[in-house]
Amino acid sequence: MTTTKSDPWIPFHKIVQDPWSKIIQEKKDTGVKVIGHILPDVPEELIHASGAIPFALAGAGISINLAQAKIPSYSCSHVMGALELQLKSMLDFLDGIIIPYVCDTTRNLYHLWRNVFPDVPTEFLRLPKKVADPDASRYLHEEYIRISKWLNGITEREIDENSLTRAISVYSKSRDQLKSAYFKMQRSPETWSAHRVISLFESSLRIPREDHLELMTYLPWTVPDEKISDRARIYVRGKVWDPPEITKLFDELGFVLVGDEIVTGFRSVMVNAIIQEDLVQSLVDRHMSTVPYTGYYTDPRKMVEDFVERIRSCGAEGVIFLNPKFCEAAASCCYEKPYALKKNNIPNLILETSSRGTSTSQIRLRLEAFKEILTDDLP
């Protein structure tokens, strides 16, 4: 493992910019299986325990040329971009793919993938949409067992107690380190900028976690706290960082992230699996304890109350909604949450974003105006 001593952030940025090279070389050198998964909420520990490497697919930022001939153009960039990668043969290194059921678009994507790419082993993770239902935990446990058997068939390696315990341990350690980086960003935002820290989160999803943990040891953990009094503390609600350069804009305009619910952000490390006798149940409990993904059903009143409490607990001064264009799940809660924030005197900004046609300059202008609102009372 090599890193750049003068700039320890470079390896992570390289992985985000070119997520294919390292994983392809790893497969060539070791013969390891690689299982792709569409974000969010596919339990990577199961893939790791099967002897394969998980590789997350996110379509935001991908230039679309072929996908619109296969899927309606009103599909979100996240799904359409992932399909574009497969159509361009950029995912040929995958030995299988798991697509989670989080919305109608991912459900359609699963059936399309099986029909268009019949030679690619494809499985559908049927996540419970009513996470508070008394039977949801039992149902998800059975789904994880089913997915485990599917993985065993690909890797020809059984997921046993030892391998799953190791996987849970590795991913818990990784999440703890990423969480530490996130908090470091809030104390030293010049060195630990949002763009740099989120690159840690996104790169962790595209290389072996053990390698990622090693790379993180070279980061400047001892840098002293920096001045943040002139920065606006924001909480971000959304799906993915779309457009991908949004974190750069946060840094340039003087925002500091104190919390978010993005699937490649703080939401992904908020909860660890607690090892118990039934290891699969450990993963189920982690999923059930994670902030519900946009589109999962919870009691509307509790959903809003919990949302406001999360914002207050992290000291956010304002909230930014990143609502992906054509995302029906994001649209389902675009009224209750902003209304609740207004009642609680918490400023918020709703940005409808898309890698296709969204103007970065327009987003910058709206963010600049929002920053002025948040810092109006600062000295």
C-alpha positions in Angstrom: 0.0 0.0 0.0 1.4 3.4 -1.0 0.3 6.9 -0.2 1.5 10.4 -0.9 3.2 11.7 2.2 3.0 15.3 1.1 -0.7 15.1 0.5 -2.4 12.1 2.1 -5.8 13.1 0.6 -4.6 12.3 -3.0 -5.3 8.5 -2.8 -8.9 9.1 -1.8 -9.6 11.7 -4.5 -8.0 9.4 -7.1 -10.4 6.6 -6.1 -13.4 8.9 -6.4 -12.3 10.1 -9.8 -11.3 6.7 -11.1 -13.0 4.0 -9.0 -12.3 1.2 -11.5 -8.6 0.9 -11.8 -7.7 -0.2 -8.2 -10.5 -2.7 -7.9 -9.8 -4.2 -11.4 -6.1 -4.5 -10.5 -7.1 -6.1 -7.1 -9.2 -8.7 -8.9 -6.4 -9.4 -11.5 -3.8 -9.9 -8.7 -5.9 -12.0 -6.3 -8.8 -13.5 -8.3 -11.2 -12.1 -5.7 -14.9 -11.8 -6.7 -16.4 -8.3 -6.8 -20.1 -7.8 -6.1 -21.6 -4.5 -7.1 -24.5 -2.9 -5.3 -26.7 0.0 -6.0 -26.9 2.4 -3.1 -28.4 2.5 -0.4 -28.7 0.0 2.4 -27.2 -3.2 0.9 -25.3 -4.9 3.9 -21.7 -4.8 2.8 -20.8 -7.1 5.7 -22.5 -10.0 4.0 -20.6 -9.5 0.8 -17.3 -9.2 2.7 -18.1 -12.3 4.7 -18.7 -14.2 1.5 -15.1 -13.6 0.4 -16.0 -10.9 -2.2 -15.3 -7.2 -2.3 -18.4 -4.9 -2.2 -18.4 -2.2 -4.9 -21.0 0.6 -4.6 -22.5 2.1 -7.7 -23.8 5.6 -7.9 -24.8 7.3 -11.1 -24.6 11.0 -10.1 -22.2 12.8 -12.4 -22.2 10.2 -15.1 -22.7 11.6 -18.6 -25.8 9.9 -20.1 -25.7 8.8 -23.7 -27.1 5.2 -23.9 -29.3 4.7 -20.9 -32.2 6.8 -22.1 -32.9 4.2 -24.8 -33.5 1.6 -22.1 -35.1 3.4 -19.2 -37.5 6.4 -19.1 -35.8 9.8 -19.2 -37.6 10.9 -16.1 -35.6 8.4 -14.0 -33.2 9.9 -11.5 -29.5 10.4 -12.3 -28.5 7.9 -9.6 -30.2 5.0 -11.4 -29.7 6.2 -14.9 -26.0 6.7 -14.4 -25.5 3.2 -13.0 -27.3 1.8 -16.0 -25.1 3.9 -18.3 -22.0 2.4 -16.8 -23.2 -1.1 -17.5 -24.2 -0.3 -21.0 -20.7 1.1 -21.7 -19.2 -2.1 -20.4 -17.5 -0.3 -17.5 -18.8 -2.8 -15.0 -17.6 -6.0 -16.7 -15.3 -6.7 -13.8 -18.3 -7.3 -11.5 -19.2 -11.0 -10.7 -22.7 -10.0 -9.7 -24.9 -7.1 -8.6 -27.4 -6.5 -5.8 -30.2 -3.9 -6.4 -32.2 -2.9 -3.4 -35.9 -2.1 -3.4 -36.1 1.5 -2.2 -38.4 3.0 -4.8 -40.3 2.1 -7.9 -37.3 3.1 -10.1 -34.9 0.7 -8.4 -37.6 -2.1 -8.8 -37.9 -1.3 -12.5 -34.1 -1.2 -12.8 -33.8 -4.7 -11.4 -36.2 -6.2 -13.9 -34.5 -4.2 -16.7 -31.0 -5.3 -15.7 -32.0 -9.0 -15.7 -33.6 -8.7 -19.1 -30.9 -6.6 -20.8 -27.9 -8.3 -19.1 -29.0 -11.9 -18.7 -25.5 -13.2 -18.2 -24.9 -10.9 -15.2 -25.9 -12.5 -11.9 -28.4 -10.1 -10.5 -30.3 -10.2 -7.2 -33.0 -8.0 -5.7 -32.8 -7.1 -2.0 -36.4 -6.6 -1.0 -36.0 -4.1 1.9 -39.1 -3.5 4.0 -40.6 -0.1 3.3 -42.6 0.0 6.6 -39.6 0.0 8.9 -41.7 0.3 12.1 -43.9 -2.7 11.2 -43.6 -5.4 13.9 -42.8 -8.0 11.3 -40.2 -5.9 9.4 -37.3 -7.2 11.4 -38.2 -10.9 10.9 -38.9 -10.3 7.2 -35.5 -8.6 6.7 -33.7 -11.4 8.5 -35.1 -13.8 6.0 -34.0 -11.6 3.2 -30.5 -11.4 4.4 -30.3 -15.2 4.7 -31.6 -15.4 1.1 -29.0 -12.9 -0.1 -26.3 -14.8 1.8 -27.2 -18.0 0.0 -27.0 -16.2 -3.4 -23.6 -14.8 -2.5 -22.4 -18.3 -1.5 -23.3 -19.5 -4.9 -21.1 -16.9 -6.6 -18.1 -17.0 -4.3 -18.4 -20.7 -3.5 -17.5 -19.8 0.1 -20.0 -20.1 2.9 -20.7 -17.2 5.2 -20.0 -18.6 8.6 -19.8 -17.2 12.1 -16.1 -16.4 11.9 -16.2 -14.6 8.5 -19.3 -12.6 9.5 -17.8 -11.6 12.8 -14.6 -10.4 11.1 -16.7 -8.5 8.5 -18.8 -6.7 11.2 -15.6 -5.9 13.1 -13.9 -4.4 10.0 -16.9 -2.3 9.0 -17.5 -1.1 12.6 -13.8 0.1 12.8 -14.1 1.8 9.4 -17.3 3.6 10.4 -15.8 4.7 13.6 -12.8 6.2 11.7 -15.1 7.9 9.2 -17.2 9.3 12.0 -14.0 10.7 13.6 -13.1 12.3 10.3 -16.6 13.9 10.1 -16.3 15.4 13.6 -12.7 16.5 12.8 -14.2 18.4 9.8 -16.4 20.4 12.2 -13.4 21.5 14.3 -10.8 22.0 11.5 -12.8 22.8 8.3 -9.9 24.3 6.4 -7.8 21.2 6.6 -10.6 18.7 6.9 -12.9 20.3 4.3 -16.2 18.8 3.3 -14.9 17.9 -0.1 -12.0 16.0 1.4 -14.0 14.3 4.1 -16.8 13.2 1.8 -14.2 11.8 -0.5 -13.2 9.5 2.4 -16.8 8.3 2.6 -17.2 7.7 -1.1 -13.8 6.0 -1.6 -14.5 3.6 1.2 -17.3 2.1 -0.9 -15.0 1.2 -3.8 -11.9 -0.5 -2.4 -11.4 -3.2 0.3 -12.2 -1.7 3.7 -9.0 -3.0 5.2 -7.0 -1.0 2.6 -9.1 2.1 3.2 -8.5 1.9 6.9 -4.7 1.8 6.3 -4.8 4.8 4.0 -6.7 6.8 6.7 -3.8 6.4 9.1 -1.8 8.9 7.1 -4.3 11.7 7.5 -3.5 14.8 9.6 -5.4 13.7 12.7 -3.3 15.9 15.0 -4.0 19.2 13.2 -5.2 21.8 15.8 -8.7 23.2 15.8 -9.4 26.1 13.5 -11.6 29.2 13.5 -15.1 28.4 12.5 -17.0 31.4 13.9 -17.6 32.8 10.4 -18.9 29.6 9.0 -22.6 28.6 8.7 -23.4 25.3 10.3 -25.7 23.3 8.0 -27.6 20.0 8.0 -28.2 18.3 4.7 -31.1 16.1 3.8 -31.1 14.2 0.5 -30.1 11.0 -1.4 -26.7 11.4 -2.9 -24.2 14.3 -3.3 -25.8 15.5 -6.6 -24.2 17.4 -8.2 -21.0 15.8 -7.0 -19.2 19.2 -6.7 -21.8 20.4 -4.1 -19.3 19.8 -1.3 -16.8 22.0 -3.0 -19.3 24.8 -3.1 -20.0 24.3 0.7 -16.3 24.8 1.4 -15.9 27.7 -1.0 -18.9 29.6 0.4 -18.1 29.0 4.1 -20.5 26.3 5.2 -19.6 23.6 7.6 -21.4 20.3 7.7 -22.6 19.3 11.2 -24.9 16.6 10.0 -26.5 15.0 7.0 -28.7 12.1 5.8 -26.9 11.4 2.5 -26.3 7.7 1.8 -22.6 8.4 1.3 -22.5 10.8 4.2 -23.0 10.7 8.0 -26.1 8.5 7.7 -23.9 5.6 6.5 -21.7 5.6 9.7 -24.2 6.8 12.3 -25.0 3.3 13.6 -22.7 0.2 14.0 -23.9 -3.4 14.1 -23.7 -4.7 17.7 -22.4 -8.3 17.7 -24.9 -10.7 19.3 -25.5 -14.4 19.1 -27.5 -14.1 15.9 -25.0 -12.2 13.7 -27.5 -11.7 10.9 -29.9 -10.1 13.4 -27.0 -7.8 14.3 -27.1 -6.4 10.7 -30.9 -6.3 10.7 -30.9 -4.3 13.9 -28.4 -1.9 12.5 -30.6 -1.3 9.4 -33.6 -0.7 11.6 -31.8 1.8 13.8 -30.5 3.8 10.8 -32.2 7.0 9.9 -34.9 5.9 7.4 -34.0 6.4 3.8 -36.2 8.8 1.8 -39.3 6.9 0.8 -39.3 4.4 3.7 -42.6 4.8 5.6 -42.7 5.9 9.2 -45.4 7.6 11.2 -45.5 11.1 9.7 -45.6 12.9 13.1 -42.7 10.9 14.5 -40.7 11.3 11.2 -40.9 15.1 11.5 -40.2 15.2 15.2 -37.2 13.0 14.9 -35.9 15.1 12.0 -36.2 18.3 13.9 -34.5 16.8 16.9 -31.5 15.6 14.9 -31.0 19.1 13.5 -31.2 20.7 16.9 -28.9 18.1 18.6 -26.1 18.8 16.1 -26.4 22.6 16.4 -27.3 23.3 12.8 -28.3 26.9 11.9 -30.0 25.9 8.7 -31.0 22.9 6.5 -30.4 22.3 2.9 -32.5 19.8 1.0 -30.8 18.1 -2.0 -33.9 16.8 -3.9 -32.9 14.8 -6.9 -34.9 15.7 -10.0 -37.5 12.9 -10.9 -37.1 11.3 -7.4 -40.6 10.4 -6.2 -39.3 9.4 -2.8 -37.7 12.8 -2.2 -40.9 14.5 -3.3 -42.9 12.5 -0.8 -41.5 14.4 2.2 -40.9 17.8 0.6 -43.8 19.4 2.4 -43.9 18.1 5.9 -40.2 18.7 6.8 -39.8 22.2 5.5 -43.1 23.2 7.1 -41.9 21.8 10.4 -38.6 23.7 10.1 -40.6 26.9 9.5 -42.6 26.3 12.6 -39.4 25.9 14.6 -37.7 29.0 13.0 -35.0 26.9 11.3 -34.1 28.4 7.9 -34.0 25.9 5.0 -33.2 25.8 1.3 -34.7 23.3 -1.2 -32.5 22.6 -4.2 -33.8 20.4 -7.0 -30.6 18.9 -8.4 -29.6 16.6 -11.2 -26.4 15.8 -13.0 -28.4 16.3 -16.2 -29.1 20.0 -16.8 -28.6 21.5 -13.4 -26.6 24.7 -13.5 -23.8 24.8 -10.9 -23.8 28.6 -11.1 -27.4 28.8 -10.2 -26.9 26.5 -7.2 -24.0 28.7 -6.2 -26.1 31.8 -6.3 -28.8 30.3 -4.2 -26.3 28.9 -1.7 -24.7 32.4 -1.4 -28.0 33.9 -0.6 -28.7 31.2 2.0 -25.3 31.8 3.6 -26.2 35.5 4.0 -29.4 34.6 5.8 -27.6 32.3 8.2 -24.7 34.6 9.0 -26.7 37.8 9.1 -26.3 38.1 12.9 -22.6 37.1 13.0 -20.1 39.8 13.9 
